[in-house]
Amino acid sequence: MSKRRLKGWKEIPMGGMVTEPGSSVEFDVSAWRTFKPVIDQSKCTKCGLCWIYCPEAAIVIKEDGRYEVDLTFCKGCGICERACAPRAITMVKEESA
């Protein structure tokens, strides 16, 4: 993960709005996380609810059909865990670097 300088409060648009389409991919929200989702592949039924409900598109579908979390885009909100009917996703404490 590359270290980028975070914008100061004077540089962020009012309300933290995304002012240009697609510009949100330029922001690394992973530093916001205190918990991260871990998917137990043995419990995952590949229903796709985590993928549908993730507000950051941090859940990706691999070529073999498995679901994984792209931690670059995950901010640790836990919506995927709550959406997961078979309880295959668990939010675990983020380890300090």
C-alpha positions as CSV (number, residue, x, y, z in Angstrom):
1,M,0.0,0.0,0.0
2,S,1.5,3.4,-1.0
3,K,1.7,6.2,1.5
4,R,-0.1,9.2,0.2
5,R,-0.5,12.5,1.9
6,L,-4.0,12.9,3.3
7,K,-5.8,16.1,2.4
8,G,-6.3,18.7,5.1
9,W,-9.7,20.0,6.1
10,K,-9.3,23.1,3.9
11,E,-8.6,20.9,0.8
12,I,-11.7,18.6,1.2
13,P,-14.9,19.6,-0.6
14,M,-17.7,20.8,1.7
15,G,-19.5,17.8,3.2
16,G,-16.8,15.5,1.8
17,M,-18.8,15.3,-1.4
18,V,-17.5,13.4,-4.4
19,T,-17.3,16.3,-7.0
20,E,-16.2,14.3,-10.0
21,P,-17.5,11.0,-11.2
22,G,-15.0,8.2,-10.4
23,S,-12.9,10.4,-8.2
24,S,-13.6,8.3,-5.1
25,V,-11.3,5.6,-6.3
26,E,-8.4,8.1,-5.7
27,F,-9.1,8.1,-1.9
28,D,-7.6,5.5,0.4
29,V,-10.3,4.9,3.0
30,S,-8.5,1.8,4.5
31,A,-7.0,4.0,7.3
32,W,-10.5,4.6,8.7
33,R,-10.8,0.9,9.5
34,T,-10.7,-0.5,13.1
35,F,-12.3,-3.8,12.1
36,K,-11.9,-5.7,8.9
37,P,-14.1,-8.4,7.3
38,V,-12.8,-12.0,7.0
39,I,-14.7,-14.4,4.9
40,D,-14.8,-18.1,6.0
41,Q,-14.9,-19.7,2.5
42,S,-16.2,-23.0,4.0
43,K,-19.4,-21.2,5.2
44,C,-19.8,-18.9,2.1
45,T,-22.8,-20.0,-0.1
46,K,-21.8,-17.4,-2.8
47,C,-25.2,-15.8,-2.5
48,G,-23.7,-12.4,-3.3
49,L,-25.5,-10.4,-0.6
50,C,-22.2,-9.0,0.7
51,W,-21.2,-7.9,-2.8
52,I,-24.6,-6.2,-3.3
53,Y,-24.7,-4.4,0.0
54,C,-21.1,-3.2,0.2
55,P,-21.2,0.6,-0.2
56,E,-17.6,0.8,-1.3
57,A,-17.5,-2.1,-3.8
58,A,-14.8,-3.7,-1.6
59,I,-16.2,-7.2,-2.1
60,V,-14.8,-8.7,-5.3
61,I,-15.8,-11.9,-7.1
62,K,-12.8,-14.0,-8.2
63,E,-12.6,-16.0,-11.4
64,D,-13.4,-19.2,-9.5
65,G,-16.5,-17.7,-8.0
66,R,-15.1,-17.0,-4.5
67,Y,-15.8,-13.7,-2.8
68,E,-12.9,-11.8,-1.3
69,V,-12.4,-8.4,0.3
70,D,-10.3,-5.7,-1.3
71,L,-9.0,-4.0,1.8
72,T,-7.8,-1.0,-0.2
73,F,-11.5,0.1,-0.5
74,C,-12.9,-1.4,2.7
75,K,-13.6,1.2,5.5
76,G,-14.7,-1.5,8.0
77,C,-18.4,-0.5,8.2
78,G,-19.5,-4.1,8.8
79,I,-22.5,-4.0,6.4
80,C,-21.2,-7.1,4.7
81,E,-21.2,-9.0,7.9
82,R,-24.8,-8.0,8.7
83,A,-25.9,-8.9,5.2
84,C,-24.3,-12.3,5.3
85,A,-27.1,-14.8,6.0
86,P,-24.9,-17.9,6.5
87,R,-22.6,-15.9,8.9
88,A,-19.5,-16.5,6.7
89,I,-18.2,-13.0,7.3
90,T,-16.7,-11.9,10.7
91,M,-15.5,-8.5,11.5
92,V,-12.1,-8.8,13.3
93,K,-10.0,-6.2,15.0
94,E,-7.5,-4.5,12.7
95,E,-3.9,-5.2,13.8
96,S,-1.9,-2.1,14.4
97,A,1.0,-1.6,12.0
